[in-house]
Amino acid sequence: MHEFPELSRVIDTSELSDGPVERQIAADRLELENLTRRKGISMLVSLTAQFTISPQSDGSVKVAGRLKAELEQSCSLTLEPIRNYISEAVEVVYLEDSDQSILDPEIDLEPLRNGAFDVGETLVQILSVAIDPYPRRAGVILPNGLGIVRSSSSDGDSAGSHPFAKLERLRKKQS
């Protein structure tokens, strides 16, 4: 976690004494600007989340819901601005205890410290994984000669399918 998280929403487990609670988060303008800088994208237009926070019998806390974001990025081929939309399921378990072996390895685990946790920073981490690092404008393709060319020879060998295919052919010509 960063020393100064751009999106901090600390939840105290004492708020869960009556059972599960529903929460909604919407990043404000300053948070969006700070996240835009942190993520290195053109612009984070919106970031919202709706989720249920449920205390578990083992003392952990489960957060389940959905994160949605709208962002502007530069096409990795043309550098034109493009809009992307993210909708990601959120399923995280917060633990006070360090024994994580009893939980499903498919579920993200986060620390529960002194009966509190920061769901905002967890949402930022989920957003980070969901952002396409090489966005491409719809319909844009690599110019000829810049992609991997795959061709098969008659004997079934795909000599043109790996990066050193041209060198291999050159070596064969010289021998």
C-alpha positions in Angstrom: 0.0 0.0 0.0 1.3 3.5 -0.8 2.1 5.8 2.1 -0.6 8.3 0.9 -3.3 6.3 -0.9 -5.1 8.2 -3.6 -8.4 6.6 -2.8 -8.7 5.8 0.9 -11.9 4.4 2.4 -11.2 2.9 5.8 -13.8 0.5 7.1 -13.9 -0.4 10.8 -15.2 -3.8 11.6 -17.3 -2.4 14.5 -19.6 -1.2 11.7 -20.4 -4.8 11.0 -21.8 -5.8 14.4 -25.3 -6.1 13.0 -24.2 -8.2 10.0 -23.4 -7.4 6.4 -23.6 -3.8 5.1 -23.9 -2.4 1.6 -21.5 0.3 0.4 -21.0 2.5 -2.6 -17.8 4.4 -3.5 -17.4 7.2 -6.1 -14.0 8.8 -6.5 -14.1 12.6 -6.4 -12.3 14.9 -8.9 -9.1 15.1 -6.9 -8.9 11.4 -6.3 -9.4 10.8 -10.1 -6.6 13.3 -10.9 -4.2 11.6 -8.5 -5.1 8.1 -9.8 -4.6 9.3 -13.4 -1.1 10.3 -12.5 -0.4 7.1 -10.5 -1.7 4.8 -13.3 0.0 6.8 -16.1 -3.1 7.0 -18.2 -4.5 10.0 -20.1 -7.5 10.5 -17.8 -9.6 8.5 -15.3 -13.1 9.8 -16.0 -14.9 7.9 -13.3 -14.4 5.2 -10.7 -17.3 3.7 -8.7 -17.8 0.5 -6.7 -20.8 -1.2 -5.1 -20.2 -4.0 -2.7 -21.3 -5.9 0.3 -19.1 -6.2 3.4 -19.8 -9.3 5.4 -18.2 -10.5 8.6 -17.2 -14.1 8.5 -17.3 -16.7 11.4 -13.5 -17.1 11.4 -13.0 -13.3 12.1 -12.2 -12.4 8.5 -14.2 -9.9 6.5 -15.4 -10.6 3.0 -16.0 -7.8 0.4 -17.9 -8.8 -2.7 -19.3 -6.5 -5.5 -18.4 -4.7 -8.7 -15.9 -2.0 -9.6 -16.7 0.2 -12.7 -14.4 2.7 -14.3 -14.3 4.9 -17.4 -10.9 6.0 -18.6 -9.1 7.6 -21.6 -5.9 6.1 -22.9 -3.7 6.5 -25.9 -4.0 3.8 -28.6 -0.7 1.9 -28.4 -0.4 2.0 -32.2 -1.7 5.4 -33.3 -1.5 7.3 -30.1 -5.1 8.6 -30.7 -7.2 9.0 -27.5 -9.7 6.1 -26.9 -12.2 5.5 -24.2 -12.2 2.2 -22.3 -14.7 0.9 -19.8 -13.9 -1.5 -17.0 -16.3 -3.6 -15.1 -14.6 -6.0 -12.7 -15.9 -8.3 -10.0 -14.6 -7.6 -6.5 -14.1 -10.5 -4.1 -11.6 -9.9 -1.3 -11.1 -11.4 2.1 -9.5 -9.3 4.8 -7.6 -11.2 7.5 -6.3 -10.1 10.9 -4.5 -13.5 11.4 -1.5 -14.4 9.2 -2.7 -18.0 8.6 -4.1 -17.8 5.1 -3.9 -21.5 4.3 -7.5 -22.2 5.2 -8.9 -19.9 2.4 -9.5 -20.4 -1.3 -6.4 -19.5 -3.3 -8.6 -17.9 -5.9 -9.7 -15.2 -3.5 -7.6 -12.1 -3.0 -6.3 -11.7 0.6 -5.6 -8.3 2.2 -4.6 -7.3 5.7 -7.1 -6.4 8.4 -5.2 -4.2 10.9 -6.5 -3.4 14.3 -10.0 -4.1 13.3 -9.9 -1.9 10.2 -9.1 -2.1 6.5 -8.8 0.2 3.5 -11.1 -1.0 0.8 -10.2 2.1 -1.4 -6.6 1.0 -1.9 -7.8 -2.6 -2.7 -10.1 -1.2 -5.4 -7.1 0.8 -6.8 -5.2 -2.5 -7.0 -8.0 -4.2 -8.8 -8.3 -1.3 -11.2 -4.6 -1.5 -11.9 -4.8 -5.1 -13.0 -7.9 -4.4 -15.2 -6.3 -1.5 -17.1 -5.2 -2.6 -20.6 -1.5 -1.8 -20.8 -1.6 -1.7 -24.6 -5.0 -0.4 -25.6 -5.8 -0.5 -29.3 -8.4 1.6 -31.1 -11.1 -0.7 -32.7 -10.1 -1.7 -36.2 -6.5 -0.7 -36.0 -4.0 -3.3 -37.1 -0.2 -3.5 -37.2 1.2 -2.3 -40.5 2.6 -5.1 -42.8 5.9 -6.5 -41.7 5.6 -5.5 -38.0 3.7 -8.5 -36.8 4.8 -12.1 -36.4 4.5 -13.9 -39.8 3.4 -17.5 -39.5 3.9 -19.8 -42.4 4.2 -23.5 -42.6 6.5 -25.4 -44.9 5.3 -28.5 -46.8 6.9 -30.9 -44.2 4.8 -29.4 -41.4 7.6 -27.4 -39.9 6.6 -23.9 -39.1 10.0 -22.3 -39.9 8.5 -18.8 -40.3 6.7 -18.9 -36.9 9.5 -17.9 -34.6 11.6 -14.7 -34.4 14.8 -16.4 -35.7 13.2 -17.9 -38.8 15.0 -15.5 -41.2 18.3 -16.2 -39.6 17.7 -20.0 -39.9 16.9 -19.7 -43.6 20.1 -17.5 -44.1 22.2 -20.1 -42.3 20.7 -22.9 -44.4 21.6 -21.0 -47.6 25.2 -20.5 -46.5 25.7 -24.2 -45.7 
